[in-house]
Each structure stands twice: as structure tokens, then as C-alpha cells.
Amino acid sequence: MKKEHSDITAEQKAELEALAAMSDEMIDTSDVPETSDWSGAVRGLFFMSEEDQKEALARLRSRRTISDADELTVAASD
């Protein structure tokens, strides 16, 4: 079941629906740089519980793979 987002406007919703209807080839992503270095990536970071995210971020900070400028805000669970 998809969660309804009531905090978006009707205009934003229409734009998202139009993008969803487009094929991948039709969407211009030329302004988005391609990532080739995934050495600091954490698999499943955004699918962890809030506590697990905090622990993963602490591990990354201890290895100095992310800085304070790269701090992620952990969203509160609904």
C-alpha cells in the first residue's frame, strides 16, 4: 500500500504523475553527475531503523569516511 503524501501541492502531484508516466529515456538526467566511487556507500542505510542508522553513521564517522558537513538527518519514523 502506498502512503499518501498530503504535504505536496496538487501541482507537485501532477508533475510527479507526469514523470512516472514517462519512459526512462525521455527523462533528462544530463545535469546529474554519474557516481563511480561507491567505496563509502552503506547498503540499506535508508531502510534501517532510526537506531541502526545512528549506529551506521557513528561507524562511518569513526572511520572518517563522512564529515560533519555530510551529516545526515535521521527522519523520525511515522
N, CA, C and O of each residue as an XYZ file, in Angstrom:
312
protein
N       0.835     -1.172      0.000
C       0.000      0.000      0.000
C       0.882      1.239      0.000
O       1.801      1.351      0.811
N       0.606      2.168     -0.905
C       1.380      3.390     -0.982
C       0.869      4.396      0.034
O      -0.333      4.514      0.275
N       1.815      5.120      0.623
C       1.460      6.148      1.585
C       1.109      7.427      0.831
O       1.851      7.852     -0.054
N       0.003      8.027      1.173
C      -0.394      9.291      0.564
C       0.371     10.420      1.233
O       0.463     10.474      2.459
N       0.915     11.317      0.432
C       1.656     12.458      0.953
C       0.773     13.695      0.857
O       0.604     14.256     -0.225
N       0.221     14.112      1.964
C      -0.679     15.258      1.970
C       0.068     16.582      1.974
O      -0.550     17.637      1.833
N       1.408     16.545      2.137
C       2.165     17.780      2.202
C       2.652     18.262      0.840
O       3.433     19.211      0.778
N       2.215     17.637     -0.253
C       2.572     18.120     -1.576
C       1.360     18.792     -2.204
O       0.215     18.438     -1.923
N       1.638     19.768     -3.061
C       0.553     20.501     -3.706
C      -0.013     19.686     -4.858
O       0.586     18.702     -5.292
N      -1.165     20.102     -5.345
C      -1.780     19.433     -6.493
C      -0.867     19.557     -7.708
O      -0.769     18.625     -8.507
N      -0.194     20.707     -7.855
C       0.737     20.914     -8.972
C       1.919     19.950     -8.885
O       2.327     19.376     -9.895
N       2.470     19.770     -7.680
C       3.577     18.837     -7.486
C       3.131     17.408     -7.774
O       3.860     16.638     -8.400
N       1.951     17.063     -7.321
C       1.427     15.714     -7.553
C       1.259     15.456     -9.044
O       1.592     14.374     -9.528
N       0.742     16.444     -9.776
C       0.569     16.295    -11.222
C       1.917     16.129    -11.916
O       2.040     15.335    -12.849
N       2.943     16.884    -11.463
C       4.271     16.770    -12.053
C       4.866     15.389    -11.791
O       5.466     14.793    -12.686
N       4.704     14.876    -10.570
C       5.210     13.549    -10.244
C       4.514     12.464    -11.064
O       5.155     11.516    -11.517
N       3.215     12.606    -11.252
C       2.475     11.627    -12.060
C       2.925     11.667    -13.514
O       3.025     10.627    -14.165
N       3.198     12.881    -14.030
C       3.673     13.010    -15.410
C       5.052     12.372    -15.558
O       5.319     11.698    -16.554
N       5.932     12.579    -14.572
C       7.259     11.955    -14.615
C       7.161     10.436    -14.534
O       7.891      9.727    -15.226
N       6.272      9.941    -13.700
C       6.103      8.495    -13.543
C       5.618      7.857    -14.843
O       5.926      6.699    -15.123
N       4.866      8.610    -15.628
C       4.330      8.078    -16.878
C       5.368      8.087    -17.998
O       5.183      7.414    -19.012
N       6.460      8.840    -17.830
C       7.495      8.939    -18.866
C       8.403      7.709    -18.840
O       8.619      7.100    -17.793
N       8.927      7.359    -20.011
C       9.917      6.285    -20.055
C      11.246      6.846    -19.564
O      11.451      8.059    -19.597
N      12.146      5.988    -19.112
C      13.452      6.425    -18.609
C      14.216      7.234    -19.658
O      14.902      8.199    -19.320
N      14.101      6.848    -20.913
C      14.816      7.522    -21.989
C      14.347      8.957    -22.184
O      15.108      9.794    -22.669
N      13.119      9.249    -21.817
C      12.566     10.589    -22.008
C      12.969     11.561    -20.901
O      12.838     12.772    -21.079
N      13.453     11.066    -19.773
C      13.812     11.930    -18.647
C      15.256     12.382    -18.790
O      16.168     11.560    -18.882
N      15.458     13.705    -18.806
C      16.796     14.277    -18.975
C      17.536     14.257    -17.641
O      17.153     14.950    -16.699
N      18.590     13.461    -17.570
C      19.410     13.400    -16.361
C      20.832     13.884    -16.639
O      21.756     13.563    -15.893
N      21.004     14.655    -17.708
C      22.340     15.103    -18.103
C      22.979     16.032    -17.071
O      24.202     16.169    -17.046
N      22.178     16.667    -16.227
C      22.733     17.566    -15.211
C      23.068     16.845    -13.896
O      23.501     17.479    -12.934
N      22.869     15.540    -13.859
C      23.162     14.755    -12.665
C      24.464     13.994    -12.889
O      24.545     13.167    -13.797
N      25.486     14.262    -12.072
C      26.754     13.559    -12.287
C      26.639     12.070    -11.966
O      25.950     11.672    -11.027
N      27.325     11.264    -12.763
C      27.333      9.830    -12.523
C      28.282      9.510    -11.380
O      29.387     10.049    -11.329
N      27.874      8.654    -10.474
C      28.716      8.259     -9.353
C      29.484      7.005     -9.735
O      28.901      5.985    -10.103
N      30.809      7.102     -9.639
C      31.621      5.931     -9.961
C      32.366      5.398     -8.734
O      32.839      4.261     -8.744
N      32.471      6.204     -7.690
C      33.165      5.769     -6.476
C      32.138      5.444     -5.394
O      31.564      6.345     -4.783
N      31.916      4.171     -5.165
C      30.943      3.721     -4.173
C      31.636      3.175     -2.926
O      31.021      2.442     -2.152
N      32.917      3.526     -2.720
C      33.683      2.958     -1.611
C      33.115      3.327     -0.237
O      33.292      2.571      0.719
N      32.445      4.459     -0.123
C      31.891      4.858      1.164
C      30.407      4.557      1.313
O      29.776      4.978      2.283
N      29.856      3.833      0.357
C      28.425      3.540      0.383
C      28.083      2.562      1.508
O      28.883      1.695      1.860
N      26.888      2.718      2.059
C      26.398      1.818      3.099
C      25.103      1.210      2.582
O      24.103      1.906      2.410
N      25.132     -0.078      2.339
C      23.955     -0.771      1.823
C      22.834     -0.771      2.856
O      23.046     -1.131      4.014
N      21.653     -0.370      2.435
C      20.485     -0.402      3.307
C      20.405      0.730      4.305
O      19.581      0.665      5.217
N      21.226      1.773      4.180
C      21.251      2.852      5.174
C      19.882      3.484      5.376
O      19.503      3.792      6.506
N      19.147      3.677      4.309
C      17.866      4.355      4.438
C      16.703      3.407      4.683
O      15.548      3.832      4.721
N      17.001      2.129      4.848
C      15.971      1.149      5.160
C      16.183      0.553      6.548
O      15.564     -0.448      6.909
N      17.063      1.183      7.316
C      17.336      0.732      8.680
C      16.438      1.467      9.656
O      15.869      2.511      9.336
N      16.319      0.915     10.836
C      15.609      1.632     11.881
C      16.417      2.875     12.230
O      17.596      2.965     11.887
N      15.804      3.818     12.897
C      16.490      5.055     13.275
C      17.728      4.757     14.121
O      18.773      5.379     13.934
N      17.613      3.821     15.036
C      18.751      3.464     15.894
C      19.882      2.849     15.070
O      21.050      3.179     15.278
N      19.544      1.953     14.134
C      20.560      1.339     13.277
C      21.244      2.383     12.397
O      22.446      2.290     12.148
N      20.478      3.390     11.920
C      21.076      4.462     11.120
C      22.092      5.237     11.937
O      23.183      5.547     11.457
N      21.733      5.549     13.172
C      22.655      6.292     14.039
C      23.940      5.492     14.273
O      25.034      6.057     14.264
N      23.809      4.188     14.482
C      24.990      3.343     14.690
C      25.857      3.282     13.434
O      27.083      3.340     13.526
N      25.228      3.164     12.256
C      25.984      3.121     10.999
C      26.722      4.439     10.770
O      27.876      4.440     10.341
N      26.058      5.557     11.054
C      26.707      6.857     10.896
C      27.867      7.009     11.867
O      28.900      7.577     11.515
N      27.706      6.509     13.081
C      28.795      6.574     14.060
C      29.996      5.752     13.579
O      31.140      6.181     13.727
N      29.736      4.564     12.999
C      30.835      3.752     12.457
C      31.550      4.469     11.322
O      32.779      4.456     11.248
N      30.774      5.098     10.434
C      31.378      5.833      9.332
C      32.213      7.012      9.833
O      33.311      7.264      9.335
N      31.682      7.727     10.820
C      32.429      8.856     11.383
C      33.729      8.379     12.015
O      34.755      9.050     11.903
N      33.696      7.227     12.679
C      34.897      6.723     13.339
C      35.963      6.322     12.317
O      37.158      6.362     12.611
N      35.526      5.938     11.121
C      36.476      5.610     10.056
C      36.794      6.842      9.217
O      37.582      6.774      8.274
N      36.171      7.975      9.569
C      36.340      9.249      8.868
C      35.981      9.162      7.390
O      36.625      9.793      6.552
N      34.950      8.378      7.070
C      34.508      8.302      5.680
C      33.446      9.343      5.381
O      33.133      9.590      4.216
N      32.879      9.964      6.429
C      31.999     11.104      6.221
C      32.409     12.177      7.209
O      32.959     11.877      8.269
N      32.144     13.411      6.869
C      32.490     14.530      7.736
C      31.227     15.120      8.336
O      30.116     14.705      8.005
N      31.404     16.087      9.219
C      30.251     16.760      9.805
C      29.429     17.455      8.726
O      28.210     17.570      8.852
N      30.088     17.919      7.670
C      29.381     18.582      6.577
C      28.471     17.611      5.829
O      27.498     18.029      5.201
N      28.778     16.342      5.893
C      27.978     15.322      5.212
C      26.922     14.716      6.127
O      26.278     13.730      5.769
N      26.744     15.298      7.298
C      25.824     14.752      8.297
C      24.437     14.503      7.697
O      23.884     15.358      7.006
N      23.907     13.357      7.965
C      22.578     13.004      7.505
C      21.578     13.233      8.633
O      21.850     12.915      9.791
N      20.450     13.772      8.294
C      19.399     13.929      9.274
C      18.546     12.674      9.268
O      18.004     12.282      8.235
N      18.436     12.067     10.399
C      17.648     10.847     10.501
C      16.195     11.235     10.687
O      15.827     11.890     11.663
N      15.390     10.825      9.746
C      13.959     11.158      9.785
C      13.264     10.330     10.853
O      13.563      9.153     11.057
N      12.343     10.975     11.515
C      11.567     10.260     12.536
C      10.635      9.278     11.858
O      10.057      9.575     10.813
N      10.497      8.137     12.444
C       9.598      7.126     11.891
C       8.165      7.543     12.093
O       7.801      8.106     13.126
N       7.351      7.255     11.085
C       5.913      7.585     11.184
C       5.184      6.544     11.987
O       3.973      6.648     12.177
